[in-house]
Amino acid sequence: MPSCLLYLGIMLAIIVVWFVLLKRPVYEAVLLSFLALLTITQTWGNVLTYVDKALSTSLLYSMVAFVAMSIILTKTKIIDSCIAIILSVVGRITGGAGYTAVVASAFMGALSGSGPGNVMATGAITIPAMKRSGFPAHLAANVESNASYMGNMIPPSSNIVAALGAFTALYGEDSITTGQFWIILWGISIWFILQRILMVWSFCKYYGVKPMSKEELPSLRDSLRYGWKGMLLPVVILLPFILDYLLKDSFFTARLGAEGAKYFSSSTLLFVGGVAALYACLAAKDKKIVTPHNLAKMFGDAIKTIAPAIGVCVFGYMIGALFNDLNVAEEMGTILMSWNFGKLGTVIAICAITCFMGMVIPGSSLVVIFGSTFITVLSAVGCDPLLVAAMLPCICGVMCGITPPLGLGMYAGMTLAESDFNKTFINNLWWVAAQFILQVVVLMGWLPILGL
């Protein structure tokens, strides 16, 4: 057996036993995998080097900033006002509650960074609205869960930072600006948002869904009066990256020099999270929530959420550094290339592999550990490596969240919708199939992508 498959098999087995069967935290499983691989490969002498490489990754600190930002955005309820505005605009059309769920949950999922958490927060509003307008309970659950998990692929999700790290590890930090990467991610996300909207439209036709009653719709005037500050949040977050993308050469490089423009691009990931969090504090209706004491308590209570997410990334980066020394990516790429599947076959194979591994391994772990390998393999058969990197959060993070048994979003949606498991599971297969097909289409380069 090739050594790369042995190492991957050991890692997968430990994660399955520790995380899936024993129900222990996934960061423990990833750490145990790292320790086992060190023992098997007899590389304990390099352990401090791997730890140093993991902690020296600047993108790691960007993840911390965005996770902290997501906590403030959730606690200040700024998300609720945005949902009310969207619902007041599109709730009047047939299936409007479903379209609201797609648009609101996709964006809010990107901010919160938590698929199940977003389902519970946003779904508390959208799922009852969908059911009242004729959506079957199982469909309402799946619309919300599938929309929420798009947050894993839409900036500024922290999951995306790992994908950028996988690309720059192969091609260098000078190969792309953060702004350019974000524009491409938004270009990809547009297609998946449209796909969700088309799915909602099709199911509305099938089930005969009606528009929401006028009595249930929030007033657009009142929603704008109380929630317009929340709608400025996308501008606060996205504007620096758009400016970095559009003005890098003509403005920033001319004034800051090539090195200065590069470091400005890198630093945006750090300061935008803080600026957005500060804006959310200023825009919060209840100022008592954002007092220094309550903010400190907020982060103290949320440390159990922050620490595991960051732990998974740190340990994942350590495994990635170990795999780099062991040439796992090159060996695995050689094996996949030996199958002679061609471009389409290799794309389908990689999407199938991520779908299978996503059933037991969280998407963020997949991106951190295998991201560089997937980029290497797919670029070798003719795929655009930058497109592949931008698709990593999609084929790993999104598919992980919607595919049982790790499809936690589906279970969260079922809880709110009080839907039957069998009906919800069967309906969810349609969403998984549509997701898989569109992933293949995008990776093949058959659709125009903004920024490429």
N, C-alpha and C positions, 0 to 999 in steps of 0.2 A: 504494500500500500504506500502511495506517495506520502512523504512526511507532512505536506501541507494539509492533506485530508485527515491525517491522524490528529494533527494539532486542532483543526477545526472540529473534528468529531469529539475530541475530549472536552473542548470548551462548550460545545453544544450540549453534551451529555450532562455536564456539571450544572449548566444553567437550567436545563429541563428538570433535573432532580431537585435542585435547591430552590428554584423559583416557582416552577409549575406544580411539582408534587408536594414539596414540603412547605410551600406558601411563604417562604422567607423573602426578604427584600431583594430586589434584583441587583442592587449594588454589592451585596454580599456575594451573590452568585458570580458576578464579574470579577470581583477580587479573588475569590477562590479559584476561578479559572486561571487568573494570572499567576497565582502562587503554584498551582499544579503544573502550568507550562514551564515556569522557571525550574521546577524540580526535574521534570522530564527532559528538558533540553540542557540541563546543567549549566544554566546561565545566571546563577545567583550572584556571581561576581559582578554582574552588570546592573544589578537591581537599582542602585542609586542613580545610575545614568538614565534608566527608564523613568524613574520618578522625577528626575530633573527635567527631562524632555516634556513630560506631561504638565508639570507645573510652570514651565517656561512658555507654554502656549498662550499667547496674548488673547486669543479668542476665548479661552476659558473664562477670563474675567469679564468678557462681554456677555457671556451666558449668565453670570451672576447678576450683572446689571439688569438684564431683561427679565430674569426671574423675579427680582426685587420689584421692578416696574409693574409686572403683571399682578403682584399682590396688592399694590396700591390701587391699581385700576379696578380690581375686583371689589375691594373693600369700600371704595368711595362711591360705588353704584353709578359711576359715570356711564357704564355700559347700558344700564336700564333706560336712560334717557335717549340713547341712540336707537335702541330697539323700538321705542315708542314712536319716534319720528319715521323710521322705515315702515313700521306697521300702518301708520296713519296715511302713508303715501300709496303703498302697494296692496294694502288689505282690502281695497275696494274691488279688485279684480278677482276672477275665479282662481282659487288656489292661492290667494294673496298671502295667507298665513304661512304657507309652505315656502313661498319665495322670500318672505321676510326671514324665515329660519335659515335659508341658504345664505343670504347676503349678510345678515347680522352675525350668525354663528361663525361663518368663515372668517370675518374680520376680527370678531371678538376672540375666537380661538387662537388667532395669530398673536394677540396681545396677552392672553392668559397663559398660553403655553401648555394648557392641560385639556386634553380631549374630554375625559369624563367630567372634570370640573366645569368645563364650559357647557356641557350638555345639561348639567344640573342647574347652572346659573341662568343660561339663556333659555333652556328648554322649559323652565318653570313658567315662562311667559308664552313661548311659541307653541309648545305641545298642546296645552289646553285650548289655545286659539285655533290650532289646526283641527282638533277633535270637534270643536263646536261648529266648524264650517264643513264638516262631512268627511274629514280624513279618517280612515280606519285607524284604530289605536296602533297597530303594528307598523303602518306606513308612517304615522306621525313620529314614532320612535326612531325609525330608520332615516327619515329626512333630517331630523335634528342631529343624530349621531354622525351621519356621513358628512353633514355640513360642518359640524364642530371640528372634526378631525382634519379638515382642510387647513385649519390653523397651523398644522405642523409644516406646511409647505409655503405659507404666505408670510412674507416679512411683516413684522420683525420677530417672528418666533425664534426662540433661542436654539431650536433644533437645526435651524438653517446655518448657524455659525459653525457647526461641526462640518457641514458640507463644504463651506468655504475653506475650512482648514484642510480637508482632504484634497481639494484642488491645489491649494498653494503648497502643500507638502510635495506635490509632484512637479509643479511648474514654477514655483517661486512666488514670493509675495508681490513682485513687480509685474506679474503676468496679468493682473486684473485689479480694478479698484472695487471697493466695497459697493459703491454706487452702481457700477455696471452690473455686478452680480445681483443686486436687489432688483434692478429693472428687468433682468432676464427672469428672475423668479416671479415677478408680477406678470410678465408676459405669459409664462407657463400657467400661472394660477387662473388667469382669465379663461382659458380653455376648460379647466376643470370646474370653475364656477358655472360656465355656460352648460357644461354637461349635467351638473346637478339640477340646474333650472329646467333643462329639457326632460330630465327624469321626472321631476315634479309635475311638469305639464302633461307628460304621458300618463302618469298614474292618476292625475286629476280627471283626465278624460275617461280612463278605465273605471274609476270608482264614482264618477259623477259628482265630484266635489263642487260645492257652491261658494260664492263669495261670502265674506263675513258680513254679518248684519251691521247696519249703520250704527245701531245702538252700542255695539261692542267696540267700534273703532275709536281710538283716541283722537281727540281734536288735533288737527295739524297745527293750528295757531297756538294752542296751549303747549303742544309738544315742542314746537320751535322756541316758544318763549322760555320754557324751562330747560330745554336740552340742547340749545344751539351751541353752547360751549363744548359739549361732548363731541359734536360733529367736526370741530376744529382739530380734534386729536390726530386724525390721519395726516393733516397738514403739518402739524408739529413734528410728527415722526418721520414722514416721508420726504419733506422738503430738503433737508440736508443731503440725502442720498441722490435725489433728483439733480440738485445743483452740482454735486460731485460728479455725476455722470455727464451732465451737459456742459459744464464749464471747466472740466479738469485741465484741458490743454490751454484754452483761451484765457482763462482767468487765474486759476490756482497755480498752475505751473509757471505762468508768466510772472507771478508776484512772489511765489514762495520757492520757486525752483523745483526741479524734479523730485528731490528728496523731501522737501517740505510738503509738496502736493501728495506724495505717497503717505507720509505720516498723518497728514490731515485726513485722508481717506480712511486710514486704519482707526484713527481716534474717534471717528463719527460713531462707531459701534459702541463706544464707551459713554460718550456724553449724551447721545440721543435718548438713551434709556433714562438717564437722570433728569433731563429736560422734560421728557414726557411725564415722568412721575411728579415733578414739581408742578407742571401745568395741571395735572389731575388734582393735586392738593388745592391749588388756587380755584379750580372750577367746581370743587365739591360743594354740594348744597349744604351739607351738615359739616360745619367747620370743626365741630367737636371731634370728629373722626380723625382729623389730621393734626391734632395738637402733638407736640414733641413726645409727651408721655404716651399717648395712644399709638403713635407711629412706632415707638420703641416696643410697646407691647404687641403690636401687630406683627412686627418682624420676629419677635421672640416666639410668638405662637406659631409662626409659619416656618420656623427653622426646621421642623420635621419634614416640611415639604421641600425646602431649598436644599438641605444637605444631601438627601438621597439622589436628587437629580444631578447635582454637581459631582457627587461621588461616582456615579455611573460614568460620567464623562472623563474624570481623572483616571479611573481604572481602565477605561476603554482606551484612552490615549497611551497608557502604559503598555497595554497589550499590543496596540498598533506599533509602538516603538520596538517591542520585542519581535513582532512579526516582520518588521522591516529588516532587522538583523538576520532573521532566519530565511529571508527571501520567500516568504509565504505567498505574497502577492504575485511575484514573478512565476513561481511554480504553479500556482492555481491558474494563472492566466495561460500558461503553457498547456495545461490539461484541457481547459475549455477550448482553446484554439485547436487542439488536436482532434476535437470532435468534428471539426469542419462543418459546423452548422451554418456558416455564412452569417451575414449581418442580421437578417431577420430572425434566424434561428437562435443566434446568440442573445439578441434582445429579449426574445420570448423566454429563453432559458434563465437569464438573469432576473427577469420579472417574476418567474415562477419560483426561483430560489429565494428571493426576498419575501415573496408571499408566504412560502413555507416557513422560513426562519422567523418571519414576523408573527407567526402563530404562537411562538414561545419566547422570542427575544424582543424587548422594546425597541422601537424604531431608532431612538437616539443612540442606543448601543450599536445597532447595525451600521449606522452611518459612521460612527467613530472608528469601529473595528474594521469594517470591510469597505469603507468608502473608496479608499485609494485603489483597492483591488478591482472594484467594479468599474472605476474610471479607466484603469489600465486595460482591462479586458475589452470593454466596449469601444474604446478609442482604437484598439488594434484592428477591429473589424470595420472601421469606417465611421463610427459615431463621433459627433463633435464632443470632445472631452469637457468643454465648458457646459454644454447642454446636459451631459451626463451628470456632472457635479450638481447642477441646479435641479436635476430631477431626483437626486438622492433623498431629500426629505419626503418626496412624493412616494417613490417606490418602497421606501423603508418606513418612514414615519406614518404616512396616511394609511397604507395597506396594513400595517401592524395594528392600527386602532380600529379598523372596521372588520378584520378577519378573525372570527372565533378560532380557538378559545380565548385568545388574548384581546379580543375586541371589546374592551371595557366600555367603550362608548355605547355599544348596542345594549349592554346590560343596564347602563345608567338611563338610557332612553326608555327601556322597557319598564323600569321602576316608575318613572314619571307618567308614562302613558298607560300603565297597568295593562300591558298587552300580553297576548299569549306567546310563549316562547317559540313554539313550532312555527306559527304564522310569521313572527318577527324574523326568525332565522331564515326561512324560505325566501321571504321578501328581501332580506339582506343580501342573499346570493346574487340577485339582479344588480345591486349596487356594486358588489365586489367585482362582478364580471365586467360591468361598464368601466369601472376604475382600471381594471387590468388592460382592457382593449385600448383605452385612451393613452395609458402609459406607453404601450408599444408604439402607437401612432406617433406620439411626440418624440420618443427616443429615435425613431427611424428618420426623423426630420421631415415628416410629411406635412407639417403645419408651420406656418410662419410664426416666429416667436419674437416678440419685441425685445430689442437689445442685442440680438444676434445678427 
